[in-house]
Amino acid sequence: MKLLFKFRLIICLTFEIVISSLVANAQLSEKGLPESFRIEQKRAIVIPTLILDSVDVQKMLEEDKKFRIDNRYGVVRPYSIDLKKAGTQTVDPGKGTIWQFKIESKDAYSLGIFFKTYYLPKGASVFIYDSSHTLIRGAFTQKNNNDNNQLPIAEFPGKNLIIEYFEPPSAEFAGELVLGSVSQAYSNFDSSATTRIGINCLQGDNWKVEKTCVCLMTFNDSRYSYFCSGVLINNTKEDETPYFLTANHCISTESEANTLVTYFNYENSTCSSNDASKNQSLAGATFKSGSSYSDFSLLLLKEYPPTEYNPFYAGWDATGNAPSSEVGIHHPQGTPKCIAIDLNPATNYPYSVQWKDNNGAVISTTLANTHWQVQFDQGATEEGSSGSPLFDQNKRIVGQLHGGTNPKALYGKLSLSWNYNASFDKQLAHWLDPDNTTKILDGTGKLAPIANFHVQMQQVCGNNPVLFSDESTHNPTAWLWKISPSSYRYTNGTDSTSQNPQISFLKDGYYSITLFASNKFGTNEMIQKNYIQVKSKLDVKFLQAQRDSVVCGCNLNSFPLVATGAFLYDFKVGQAEMIDTKVSSDTLFMTLSSSANGASSFDTWVKVTGTFGACTASDSILLHVIIQPNDNIAHAARLSLGRNTGFSNQCATVQKNEPFPSSSGCDVVNNWCPDTTGSKNVLNNSIWFTFISPSSGWVTISTSGFDDQIALYQASSINSLMSGYSNQYQMLAANDNRTSSDKTALIENLKLEPEKQYWLQVDGNNGAYGDLEIDLLSNSLEVYPNPSSGIFNIIVSNPVEGSAEVSIFDLNGRKLLSKLENVSINSNKFTIDLSSLRKGIYLLNVRMNGSNLSKKLVLF
């Protein structure tokens, strides 16, 4: 039978209003006090206040109850408030400037704020505190800067908060702090269930190390705030990259991931206590991959879990072997961490599942054999457990919770999330095992550092400082550098114990570098022999680019060319009017300019000149930019009867609303082959042609050159054909494989309306491309111009090569001219000169291969 599980997005959270001690480190931050607490005010400061629109709490709660929205706890309001413009400004002479801004709510149990712009210079700080100064968060500093300059802040209990930004007078740049949204929690969930087993009850004694990998998580979708569970997961490099696994129905977009807050070690200290704390959290993540097929999402946290969080990176088993027993660790209803235990083997769930809301509407469908079914003997999962890991008997992750009905739970299989989909953004394998080495890995935690470092350049110019950047993992606290030979010196105040020293090398040659990295768990060394080469001449070049390279014009959209071998780079581009450029450090980004619209393929050179101190060198490459003129249907190439050559679909693209046939089978009439690769589409790189049907109406279309697929359309206009509505055009015929062994396409003996316009679409099967020939065949006779002053162009189309007897008669039936023409697919056009005849009407007759074709000619 097929089970229809009621599905609830497992994303809501309990927030208790807790009056804390003066400083609460509820997020990765530095200790300290707001600067305003340190100065003596001569007068009361009036702080500008944003009074939030009231939330109809009762209405929201009734709506949640009516529609069984068990996952929603807050309403998000969008704002765009520059704290340096909207806040009150106080100058502390000699120390810096303070900006303060207040937010108040009448209804909220807690407030969540999201900075859509967060970019602080060194020495600047942000604090969040309530009006009574009893609860303080911060300081958030330059260390919280990230690639997209955004920062979510963990929920702040209470109905008001003050944001305070401090910037020193000597800041290297002006900091930016813009409030993007505020969440008001209208629910104060405090649910309990007799089936819950706290992680620090007796059943969790065997999980004291691994339990720290599981986190409570909160986020928003720009309208409401939610919660789920998730887990830190190990990778084969074991370098503590903070990958975070959860459910796709929890987070599936980059914008949602940016708002993520993960809460570590949110658990009661004993089985009977109620002392769980949310004082260890991290902010923000990027979305790396995900799929609804097995309901997984892999995120990358923007902050590394510090040592004091005691993070554990869980191992995994992607073999697909059924575990003999299972454990689920989760945060049911957003409450402190719990454990559930199944002493029996997990079973493969052999049915498809329709996930429904409580109104019976189908939200999504997952296929058979994509999930593990678990029936826990002790404990149970609930709303809020979604995304939590399922561990096997070896304490390795084999899936993450999708949903289900207690006591049965369905977990998306890690083995299918692994590499079922070939696209990197829909699989785990590329991120967790990029070198394809194993499908089984144990977890890791509490380790000595793994020493690692890098430099911007390994070929350097002598007597110029080279910055060495420490990349050791597991939070080292001490460093020691050793270099051989000894012809070097430390510069800019650094020495052999600096984390990131600057070193000048004095003589040409090779230098070996050793780094010792230490923490309280031990010491590790990295030795790089002959790592640095010092020479007076640099080796500047473009990475991953041939000197003679082909690039598709459609790919010239911030197309990167990366240079190496120098410290500073200068780029020059030929055909500058065709290409817009942007330079960022060692990378040139190239974009096809507006003046290239409708242009044909062209060549351009790119040159880079790199310098390092007094050393300089250059490199250049030639780019062949391929632009398909008939990629767009508006520029469809005109076909004539006979053989048409000189076409290719290399670098062609798919237009919006471009039609294509069904894909029921390679040999099915009017169908194309289905995509069997999992990474290509049915329609991939199409080009377009148009023709006027011959007077006979009969045509045969034959292609050769590569594995193509074709379709023929009739429409009143291009706009109708590209409207996206199938009732505005008609697909007349389609073919993929003409035979089981011949992958080219053929449409044979198709009857069309004479002298009407038609459109032919040619695409590569599963992304194939190459040079193309099209034979447009018909037993027909075409003449142009007609009327004519003397010269008539004749096109004779016949499926079989042969001799054509061409005759001219007057209206009395007298033959005035006769000649033979050899006609083939490649040669079917010739001319007749009637300028010596009187003006009037004549009859053209062509006899070929047993058939007679006639046309009236008008001579003027």
C-alpha positions in Angstrom: 0.0 0.0 0.0 1.0 3.6 -0.3 1.3 5.7 2.8 0.3 9.4 2.7 2.1 11.1 5.5 1.0 14.4 6.9 3.9 16.7 6.4 4.7 19.8 8.5 7.6 22.0 7.8 9.6 21.3 11.0 10.7 24.8 11.6 9.6 26.7 14.8 11.4 27.5 18.0 10.9 28.0 21.7 12.4 31.2 23.1 12.4 31.8 26.8 12.7 35.3 28.2 15.7 35.0 30.4 17.2 37.8 32.4 20.8 37.0 32.1 24.0 38.3 33.7 25.5 41.5 32.4 27.3 39.9 29.4 25.9 36.9 27.5 28.0 35.5 24.7 25.0 34.0 22.8 26.9 34.2 19.5 30.5 34.2 18.3 31.7 37.5 19.7 34.4 39.2 21.9 33.8 39.9 25.5 33.5 43.5 26.7 31.1 46.3 27.4 29.5 48.9 25.1 31.5 52.1 24.9 28.5 54.1 26.1 28.7 52.3 29.5 32.2 53.7 30.0 31.5 57.4 29.5 29.8 59.8 31.8 26.9 61.5 30.2 26.2 65.2 31.1 22.7 64.9 29.8 20.2 62.1 29.0 20.6 60.9 25.4 17.5 60.6 23.4 17.9 57.5 21.3 15.8 57.3 18.1 13.3 54.4 18.4 11.7 52.2 15.8 8.4 51.1 17.2 7.4 47.9 15.3 4.0 47.4 13.8 1.8 45.5 16.2 1.5 41.7 15.6 -2.0 40.3 16.1 -0.8 37.5 18.3 -4.2 35.9 18.8 -4.9 36.0 15.0 -1.5 34.4 14.3 -2.0 31.7 16.9 -5.5 30.9 15.6 -4.2 30.7 12.1 -1.4 28.4 13.2 -4.0 26.2 14.9 -6.5 26.3 12.1 -3.9 25.4 9.4 -1.7 23.3 11.6 1.3 25.5 11.0 3.4 24.0 13.8 6.6 25.5 12.6 6.1 29.3 12.7 7.1 31.4 15.7 7.7 34.9 14.4 6.8 37.6 11.9 9.6 39.3 9.9 9.3 42.9 8.9 11.7 44.3 6.2 13.6 47.5 6.8 16.6 49.4 5.4 18.0 51.5 8.2 21.5 52.8 8.1 22.6 52.9 11.8 25.1 55.7 11.1 22.4 57.9 9.6 19.4 56.9 11.8 21.1 56.5 15.1 21.9 59.1 17.7 25.6 60.1 17.4 27.9 60.7 20.4 31.6 61.6 20.0 33.9 60.5 22.7 36.9 62.8 22.2 40.1 60.9 21.5 38.4 57.5 21.5 35.8 57.4 18.7 32.2 57.8 17.8 29.1 56.0 19.1 25.8 55.5 17.3 22.7 54.1 19.1 19.4 53.0 17.8 16.4 51.4 19.7 13.8 48.9 18.6 10.6 48.3 20.5 7.7 45.8 20.2 4.4 45.6 22.1 3.9 42.0 21.4 7.1 40.1 20.9 8.5 37.4 23.2 11.8 38.0 21.6 13.4 40.0 18.7 15.6 38.7 15.9 17.6 41.2 13.9 19.3 40.8 10.5 22.0 43.2 9.3 21.8 43.2 5.5 25.0 45.2 5.4 27.7 44.4 8.0 31.2 45.5 7.2 33.4 46.7 10.2 36.9 48.0 10.3 39.4 46.9 12.9 38.7 48.4 16.3 35.0 48.9 15.6 32.3 47.0 17.6 28.5 46.3 17.8 26.6 45.5 21.0 23.0 44.6 21.5 21.4 45.2 24.9 18.1 45.9 26.5 17.0 49.3 27.9 17.7 48.1 31.5 21.2 47.0 30.6 20.6 43.6 32.2 21.2 41.5 29.0 24.0 42.3 26.6 25.2 40.6 23.4 28.6 41.3 21.8 31.0 42.6 20.9 30.5 41.8 17.3 33.6 43.0 15.4 35.7 42.8 12.3 36.0 39.1 12.9 32.3 38.7 12.1 32.8 40.1 8.6 32.0 37.6 5.8 32.0 37.4 2.0 28.5 38.8 1.5 28.7 41.4 4.3 25.6 40.2 6.2 25.0 39.1 9.8 22.0 37.6 11.5 21.8 38.0 15.3 20.5 35.2 17.6 17.0 35.9 19.1 17.1 38.5 21.8 14.6 37.9 24.6 12.2 40.7 25.5 10.3 43.5 23.8 13.1 46.0 23.2 16.7 46.2 22.3 19.3 48.9 21.6 21.9 48.5 18.8 25.2 50.3 19.6 27.9 50.8 17.0 31.3 52.2 18.0 34.0 53.2 15.5 37.5 54.5 16.4 38.8 57.7 14.9 41.7 55.9 13.2 39.6 53.3 11.4 41.1 52.2 8.1 37.7 52.6 6.4 34.2 53.8 7.3 32.2 50.9 8.7 28.8 50.0 7.2 25.9 48.8 9.4 22.4 48.6 7.8 19.5 46.9 9.5 17.6 44.7 6.9 14.8 43.1 8.9 13.4 42.5 12.4 11.6 39.3 13.5 9.0 39.4 16.3 8.4 36.1 18.1 4.6 35.8 18.8 4.8 32.3 20.2 6.5 31.2 23.4 6.5 27.4 22.9 7.1 25.4 26.0 5.8 22.0 25.0 6.7 18.7 26.5 6.1 15.0 25.7 6.5 11.9 27.7 8.2 10.2 24.7 11.2 12.6 24.8 14.5 11.4 26.2 17.1 14.2 27.0 20.5 13.6 25.5 22.0 13.6 29.0 19.7 10.8 30.2 21.1 7.3 30.7 20.3 6.4 27.0 22.7 9.1 25.8 25.8 8.1 27.9 27.4 6.5 24.8 27.1 9.7 22.8 28.9 12.3 25.0 31.5 13.1 22.3 29.4 12.8 19.2 26.3 14.7 20.5 28.0 18.1 20.0 27.7 17.8 16.3 23.8 18.2 16.4 22.5 21.8 16.6 19.3 23.7 16.9 18.9 26.1 13.9 16.8 29.2 13.3 16.3 31.1 10.1 13.7 33.1 8.1 12.3 33.3 4.6 11.9 37.2 4.7 8.3 36.8 6.0 8.4 34.4 8.9 10.9 32.8 11.3 11.3 29.1 11.7 13.5 26.4 13.2 14.9 22.9 12.4 17.7 20.6 13.5 21.0 20.0 11.7 24.4 18.5 12.1 28.1 19.4 11.5 29.5 16.8 9.1 33.1 15.7 8.4 34.9 15.7 5.1 37.7 13.5 3.8 40.3 16.3 4.3 39.3 16.3 8.0 40.2 20.0 8.1 37.1 21.1 10.1 35.4 22.8 7.3 32.1 23.7 8.9 29.8 21.8 6.6 26.3 21.6 8.0 23.7 19.0 6.9 20.0 19.6 7.3 16.7 19.0 5.4 15.9 20.6 2.0 12.4 21.4 3.1 14.0 23.5 6.0 16.5 25.5 4.0 16.7 25.4 0.2 17.9 28.8 -0.9 21.0 31.0 -0.4 18.9 33.9 1.1 17.5 31.6 3.8 21.0 30.2 4.5 22.3 33.7 5.0 19.8 34.2 8.0 20.8 31.0 9.7 21.7 30.9 13.4 23.0 27.6 14.8 22.9 26.9 18.5 25.5 24.5 19.9 25.2 22.4 23.1 21.6 23.5 23.7 20.9 20.7 26.2 19.9 20.1 29.8 22.9 19.1 31.9 21.0 16.1 33.5 18.0 14.0 32.7 15.8 15.9 35.1 17.2 19.5 35.0 15.9 22.5 33.0 19.1 24.5 32.6 19.7 24.4 28.8 21.4 27.6 27.4 21.5 29.1 24.0 24.7 31.0 24.8 26.8 29.2 22.1 25.8 30.0 18.6 27.1 31.0 15.2 25.7 33.3 12.5 25.2 32.8 8.8 25.8 30.1 6.1 26.1 29.7 2.4 24.0 27.2 0.4 26.3 24.6 -1.3 24.0 21.8 -2.5 20.6 20.3 -2.0 17.8 18.2 -3.5 14.2 17.4 -2.7 14.7 13.9 -4.1 16.2 12.8 -0.8 15.4 16.0 1.1 18.9 17.2 2.0 20.7 20.5 2.1 24.4 21.0 2.7 25.3 24.4 4.1 28.7 26.0 4.9 28.7 27.9 8.1 30.3 31.3 7.8 32.0 31.1 11.2 34.1 28.3 12.5 32.9 26.7 15.8 35.4 27.8 18.5 37.2 25.3 20.7 35.0 26.1 23.7 32.0 24.8 21.8 33.7 21.4 21.7 32.5 20.8 18.1 32.4 17.3 16.7 32.3 16.7 13.0 30.1 13.6 12.4 31.2 10.7 10.2 29.1 9.2 7.5 28.3 6.0 5.5 27.2 6.6 1.9 27.3 2.9 0.8 23.5 2.4 1.1 23.9 -0.6 3.3 21.0 -0.8 5.8 22.1 -0.1 9.4 21.5 -2.8 12.0 20.4 -0.3 14.6 19.9 3.4 14.7 20.0 6.5 16.8 18.4 9.9 16.1 19.7 13.0 17.9 17.4 16.0 17.5 15.7 19.1 18.9 11.9 18.3 19.1 9.7 21.4 19.0 12.9 23.5 19.4 13.4 22.2 22.9 16.8 21.0 24.3 18.6 18.2 22.6 17.0 14.7 22.8 17.8 11.2 21.7 15.7 8.4 20.1 16.8 4.8 19.7 15.8 1.9 17.4 17.3 -1.5 18.3 16.2 -3.0 15.0 17.5 -2.7 11.4 16.2 0.3 9.4 14.1 -0.8 6.4 14.1 0.5 2.9 10.8 2.3 2.3 9.6 0.8 -1.0 6.8 3.3 -1.8 6.5 6.8 -3.1 5.3 9.3 -0.5 3.0 12.2 -0.9 3.8 14.8 1.7 0.6 16.7 2.5 -0.4 19.6 4.7 -3.4 19.1 7.0 -5.8 20.5 4.4 -4.9 17.6 2.2 -2.9 19.6 -0.3 0.1 17.8 -1.7 3.3 19.7 -1.0 5.8 17.3 -2.7 6.2 13.7 -3.7 9.3 11.5 -3.1 9.9 8.3 -5.0 10.1 4.8 -3.7 13.4 3.5 -2.2 14.7 6.9 -1.4 14.2 6.8 2.4 15.0 4.7 5.4 12.0 3.9 7.6 12.7 3.8 11.3 10.4 2.9 14.2 12.0 4.0 17.4 11.8 1.7 20.5 12.7 4.6 22.8 12.0 8.3 22.2 10.4 9.8 19.1 10.9 12.6 16.6 8.5 15.6 16.4 8.1 18.9 14.7 11.5 20.6 14.9 13.4 17.3 14.5 13.5 17.7 10.7 17.0 17.8 9.3 18.4 15.9 12.3 20.8 13.0 11.5 20.2 9.3 11.7 23.3 7.5 13.0 24.0 3.8 12.3 25.5 1.3 14.8 29.0 2.7 14.0 28.0 6.3 14.8 28.0 7.4 11.2 25.3 9.4 9.5 23.1 7.4 7.0 20.3 10.0 6.5 18.5 13.1 7.7 15.0 13.3 8.9 12.3 14.2 6.3 9.2 13.6 8.4 6.6 10.9 9.1 4.0 10.0 11.7 5.0 8.8 15.1 6.4 6.4 15.9 7.5 5.9 12.3 10.0 8.3 10.8 11.4 8.6 7.2 15.0 9.7 6.7 16.3 10.7 3.2 19.1 8.3 2.4 22.6 9.7 2.5 23.6 7.2 -0.2 21.2 8.9 -2.6 22.2 12.4 -1.5 25.8 11.4 -2.2 26.0 11.4 -6.0 22.6 10.3 -7.4 22.5 13.6 -9.2 25.7 14.5 -11.2 25.3 18.2 -10.6 27.6 19.4 -7.8 24.9 21.7 -6.4 22.6 18.6 -6.0 25.0 16.1 -4.3 27.2 15.6 -1.2 30.1 13.8 -2.8 31.7 16.8 -4.4 31.9 18.6 -1.2 32.6 15.9 1.4 34.9 13.7 -0.8 36.1 15.9 -3.7 38.8 13.3 -4.7 36.3 10.4 -4.7 38.3 8.3 -2.2 35.7 6.6 0.0 32.1 6.2 1.0 32.8 5.7 4.7 34.3 8.2 7.1 34.5 8.4 10.9 33.8 11.6 12.8 36.5 13.8 14.4 36.8 16.2 17.3 39.1 17.4 20.1 42.2 17.1 18.0 45.6 18.7 17.9 46.1 21.2 15.0 46.7 20.1 11.5 49.4 22.6 10.4 48.9 24.3 7.1 49.8 27.6 5.4 49.9 29.2 2.0 51.4 32.2 0.3 50.0 34.3 -2.5 53.0 33.4 -4.6 55.6 30.7 -4.5 57.8 32.3 -7.2 58.9 35.6 -5.8 61.2 38.4 -6.4 64.1 38.8 -3.9 64.2 41.5 -1.2 60.4 41.9 -1.2 58.2 40.9 1.8 56.2 37.8 1.3 53.1 37.2 3.5 52.7 33.7 4.9 49.1 33.0 5.9 48.4 30.3 8.5 45.6 28.0 7.6 46.1 25.4 10.4 42.9 23.8 11.7 41.7 22.8 15.1 42.3 26.3 16.5 46.1 26.5 17.2 47.3 28.9 19.8 51.0 28.9 19.1 53.2 28.9 15.9 56.9 28.4 15.1 58.4 28.9 11.6 61.7 27.4 10.4 63.3 28.3 7.0 66.2 26.9 5.1 68.6 28.2 3.8 69.2 31.1 6.2 69.3 33.9 3.6 66.1 35.6 4.7 64.8 38.1 7.3 61.4 38.8 9.0 59.9 42.2 8.2 57.1 44.6 9.4 57.4 43.6 13.0 56.9 39.9 12.6 59.1 37.1 13.8 59.4 33.3 13.8 56.4 33.0 16.3 54.0 35.2 14.4 50.9 33.5 13.1 51.2 35.3 9.7 54.8 36.4 9.3 56.2 38.6 6.5 59.5 37.3 5.1 62.0 38.8 2.6 64.3 36.3 0.8 67.8 37.8 0.1 69.2 35.4 -2.5 68.0 33.5 -5.6 67.2 29.8 -5.1 64.8 27.5 -3.4 63.7 27.7 0.2 62.1 25.0 2.4 59.5 26.1 5.0 58.4 24.3 8.2 55.5 25.4 10.4 54.8 24.0 13.9 51.2 24.7 15.1 50.2 23.9 18.6 47.2 23.9 20.9 46.3 22.3 24.3 45.8 19.0 22.5 49.2 18.8 20.9 51.5 19.9 18.1 51.7 19.2 14.4 54.2 20.2 11.7 54.0 20.9 8.0 57.2 20.7 5.9 57.2 22.1 2.4 60.5 21.4 0.7 61.7 23.8 -1.9 58.4 25.6 -1.5 59.6 29.1 -2.3 61.6 29.9 -5.5 63.3 33.3 -5.5 64.5 34.6 -8.9 64.9 37.9 -10.6 62.5 37.0 -13.5 58.9 36.2 -12.8 56.9 33.5 -14.5 53.6 35.3 -15.2 50.8 33.3 -16.9 47.1 32.7 -17.1 45.9 29.7 -15.2 43.8 27.0 -16.9 43.9 28.9 -20.2 45.5 27.7 -23.5 47.3 30.2 -25.6 44.7 29.6 -28.3 41.3 29.0 -26.6 37.7 28.7 -27.7 35.0 30.3 -25.5 31.3 30.5 -26.1 29.9 34.0 -26.3 27.1 33.0 -24.0 29.7 32.2 -21.3 31.2 35.7 -21.5 29.2 36.9 -18.5 31.8 37.8 -15.8 34.0 35.1 -17.4 37.1 34.9 -15.3 40.7 34.7 -16.4 43.0 34.2 -13.5 46.7 35.2 -13.6 49.5 33.9 -11.4 53.2 34.5 -10.9 53.1 38.2 -9.6 51.8 40.4 -6.9 50.2 43.1 -9.0 48.6 42.7 -12.4 47.6 44.9 -15.4 45.3 43.5 -18.1 44.7 44.7 -21.6 42.1 43.3 -24.1 41.8 43.5 -27.9 38.4 44.2 -29.4 37.7 46.4 -26.4 34.5 47.6 -28.0 33.1 44.1 -27.9 34.0 43.1 -24.4 33.4 44.9 -21.0 36.0 44.1 -18.4 36.4 44.3 -14.6 39.5 43.6 -12.7 39.7 42.2 -9.2 43.2 41.5 -7.9 44.6 38.7 -10.0 41.4 38.1 -12.0 40.0 39.7 -15.2 36.3 39.3 -15.6 35.0 39.6 -19.2 31.4 40.3 -20.3 30.1 40.5 -23.8 29.2 44.2 -24.4 25.9 45.5 -25.7 27.6 46.4 -29.0 28.3 42.6 -29.5 24.6 41.9 -29.8 23.9 40.3 -33.1 27.6 40.1 -33.9 29.2 37.1 -35.4 32.1 35.1 -33.9 35.3 37.1 -33.5 38.9 36.7 -32.1 40.4 38.8 -29.4 43.7 38.7 -27.5 44.2 39.2 -23.8 47.5 40.3 -22.2 48.5 40.4 -18.6 51.6 42.1 -17.1 52.6 41.2 -13.6 54.9 42.8 -11.2 56.5 41.9 -7.9 58.8 44.6 -6.5 61.3 45.4 -9.3 60.4 42.2 -11.3 58.0 42.2 -14.2 56.8 39.7 -16.8 53.9 39.2 -19.3 51.7 36.6 -20.8 49.0 36.7 -23.5 46.4 34.4 -25.0 44.1 34.4 -28.1 40.4 33.8 -27.5 38.1 32.6 -30.3 34.7 33.9 -29.2 32.0 31.7 -30.8 28.6 33.4 -31.3 26.0 31.4 -33.2 24.1 33.8 -35.5 21.0 31.6 -35.6 21.0 30.7 -31.9 18.0 33.1 -31.5 14.8 32.3 -33.5 14.6 35.9 -34.6 17.8 35.3 -36.5 16.8 31.9 -38.0 18.9 30.9 -41.0 17.1 30.7 -44.3 17.1 27.3 -45.9 16.9 26.7 -49.7 16.0 23.5 -51.5 18.9 21.1 -51.7 22.0 20.9 -49.4 22.5 23.6 -46.9 26.0 23.6 -45.1 28.2 25.7 -42.9 26.2 25.4 -39.7 27.1 24.4 -36.1 25.3 24.4 -32.7 28.5 24.8 -30.7 27.9 27.5 -28.1 24.2 27.6 -28.8 21.8 28.2 -25.9 18.1 27.7 -25.1 15.8 30.7 -25.3 13.1 31.4 -22.7 9.8 29.7 -23.7 11.5 27.8 -26.5 9.2 24.9 -27.5 10.4 21.3 -27.8 8.8 17.9 -28.4 7.9 15.4 -25.7 10.7 12.9 -24.8 8.9 9.6 -24.7 11.5 7.7 -26.7 14.2 7.8 -29.4 12.2 5.9 -32.0 8.8 7.2 -31.0 7.1 9.3 -33.7 7.2 13.0 -33.1 9.3 12.6 -30.0 12.9 13.0 -28.8 15.0 10.8 -26.7 14.7 11.3 -22.9 17.7 12.7 -20.9 19.4 9.7 -19.4 22.4 11.4 -18.0 20.8 13.2 -15.0 22.8 16.3 -15.8 21.5 17.4 -19.3 18.1 18.6 -20.3 15.9 17.4 -23.2 16.6 20.8 -24.9 20.3 21.8 -24.7 21.9 23.9 -27.5 19.3 24.5 -30.2 19.7 26.6 -33.4 16.9 27.7 -35.7 16.1 27.7 -39.5 13.3 28.8 -41.6 12.1 28.1 -45.2 9.3 28.7 -47.6 7.6 25.4 -48.5 7.9 24.5 -52.3 4.9 24.8 -54.6 4.4 21.0 -54.4 4.1 21.2 -50.6 6.0 17.9 -50.2 9.4 18.1 -48.2 11.9 15.7 -46.8 14.4 17.0 -44.2 17.6 15.1 -43.6 20.5 16.1 -41.3 24.1 14.8 -40.9 27.1 15.7 -38.8 26.4 14.8 -35.1 23.8 13.2 -32.8 21.0 15.7 -33.3 17.3 16.0 -32.9 14.9 18.1 -35.0 11.4 19.5 -34.9 9.3 21.4 -37.4 6.8 24.1 -36.4 4.1 26.2 -38.0 3.0 29.5 -36.4 1.6 32.9 -37.4 4.7 34.7 -36.1 7.8 34.3 -34.1 6.1 35.8 -31.1 3.4 33.1 -31.3 6.0 30.4 -31.5 8.0 31.7 -28.5 4.9 32.7 -26.4 5.1 29.6 -24.1 1.6 28.7 -25.0 1.2 25.6 -27.2 -2.2 26.7 -28.5 -0.4 29.5 -30.5 1.7 27.2 -32.6 1.7 23.7 -34.1 4.5 21.2 -34.0 4.1 19.3 -37.3 6.9 16.7 -37.0 9.9 15.7 -34.9 12.6 13.0 -35.0 15.6 12.1 -33.0 17.2 8.9 -34.3 16.4 7.8 -37.8 17.4 4.2 -37.0 18.8 2.4 -34.0 22.3 2.8 -35.3 22.0 6.2 -37.0 21.7 9.1 -34.5 21.1 11.8 -37.1 17.5 12.9 -37.8 15.1 12.5 -40.7 11.6 13.9 -41.4 10.4 12.2 -44.6 7.6 13.0 -47.1 5.8 15.6 -45.1 2.9 17.5 -46.8 3.0 21.2 -46.1 0.9 24.1 -47.3 2.6 25.4 -50.4 4.6 28.7 -50.3 4.1 29.2 -46.5 6.8 29.9 -43.9 7.9 27.1 -41.5 10.5 26.9 -38.7 13.0 24.1 -38.1 14.6 23.5 -34.7 17.9 21.5 -34.5 19.3 20.5 -31.1 22.0 18.3 -29.8 20.9 15.1 -28.0 22.2 15.2 -24.4 24.2 18.3 -25.2 25.9 17.0 -28.4 27.2 19.6 -30.8 29.2 19.8 -34.1 29.1 20.8 -37.7 25.7 20.4 -39.4 24.4 19.8 -42.9 20.7 20.0 -43.7 19.2 18.5 -46.9 15.8 20.1 -47.7 14.4 17.9 -50.4 11.3 18.1 -52.6 10.3 17.2 -56.2 9.7 20.8 -57.1 10.7 23.7 -59.3 11.4 27.2 -58.1 12.1 30.3 -60.2 13.2 33.8 -59.1 12.9 36.6 -60.0 9.7 36.1 -61.8 8.8 38.3 -63.6 12.2 39.1 -64.9 13.8 41.3 -67.6 15.7 38.4 -68.9 17.7 36.3 -66.3 15.8 33.7 -64.5 17.3 31.7 -61.6 16.1 28.1 -61.6 16.2 25.7 -58.6 15.3 22.1 -59.3 14.8 19.9 -56.3 14.6 16.1 -56.7 15.4 13.4 -54.1 17.6 11.5 -56.7 20.5 12.9 -58.7 20.1 13.0 -62.5 19.9 15.0 -65.7 17.2 17.6 -66.1 15.9 18.4 -69.6 15.1 22.1 -69.5 12.8 23.5 -72.2 11.2 26.9 -72.9 7.9 27.0 -74.9 5.8 29.9 -76.1 2.0 29.9 -75.6 1.5 28.2 -79.0 3.5 25.2 -77.8 6.6 25.9 -79.9 9.9 24.9 -78.2 12.2 27.9 -78.2 15.1 26.7 -76.1 16.3 23.3 -74.7 19.3 22.2 -72.7 20.5 19.5 -70.2 21.5 20.3 -66.6 23.1 17.8 -64.2 21.2 18.1 -60.9 22.4 16.9 -57.5 21.9 17.9 -53.8 25.0 20.0 -54.0 24.3 21.5 -57.4 20.7 22.2 -58.2 20.7 25.9 -59.2 21.3 27.3 -62.7 20.2 30.3 -64.8 18.3 30.8 -68.1 18.8 34.0 -70.2 15.6 34.9 -72.2 16.6 38.5 -72.9 16.7 37.8 -76.6 13.0 36.9 -76.6 10.1 39.2 -76.9 8.3 40.4 -73.8 5.5 38.1 -72.8 4.5 34.9 -71.1 6.4 31.6 -71.7 6.3 28.1 -70.3 9.2 26.5 -68.5 9.2 22.7 -68.4 11.7 20.5 -66.6 11.7 16.7 -67.1 13.8 14.7 -64.6 13.7 11.1 -63.4 10.4 10.5 -65.1 8.6 13.5 -63.7 7.6 16.8 -65.3 7.6 20.1 -63.5 6.3 23.3 -65.1 6.2 27.1 -64.4 5.0 30.1 -66.2 7.7 32.8 -66.8 6.9 36.4 -67.3 9.4 38.4 -69.4 9.1 42.2 -69.3 
